[in-house]
Amino acid sequence: MWVSEFGTCHTGADCIDGATGQGLWFAGIRQYLREADIDWAYWAWNGTQARGTSRTYGEEETYGVLDRTWQKPALPALQTALGALQAATEHP
């Protein structure tokens, strides 16, 4: 199984781990993916928005892993949380 395009905001620690809302959901999906050893793709890596409906080219992508400069993580805790999902628990 492979889960595609899940994500969370990078605007604060409550986006990663929280008692309610997005942080609670994101903690739960990470636990499920880790325990089931499910492969995944994160939305989004980029630090700025592309063109598209309801998008403003060059504006901050608040779901992106990278900051607006694309040089460092926007929220290091998000990168750490995703890194914890990378260790395989079973053979390929």
Residue, then its C-alpha position, 0 to 999 in steps of 0.5 A: m500500500w502507498v499513501s499519496e499526498f498527505g500533509t499538514c501546515h508548517t505554521g506552528a508546533d500544533c500542526i505537528d502534534g496537538a490535542t485537537g485539529q490538524g496536529l491530532w490528525f497528523a500525529g494519528i496518520r504518522q502513527y498508522l503509517r509507521e506501525a503498518d510500514i506503509d510507503w508515502a508521499y508528502w504534500a508538499w516539499n516546495g516552499t512557494q506556491a505554483r500557479g493554479t486555481s486559488r494559488t498565488y505564484g511565489e507566495e508561501e506554501t504553508y503545507g510545504v516542508l521548505d521555507r520560502t527560500w527553499q534553503k531550509p525547513a520551514l518548521p524543523a519539527l515537521q522534517t523531524a516527524l517525517g524523518a521518523l517515518q522513513a525507517a523500514t520495519e520490514h523487508p522491501 
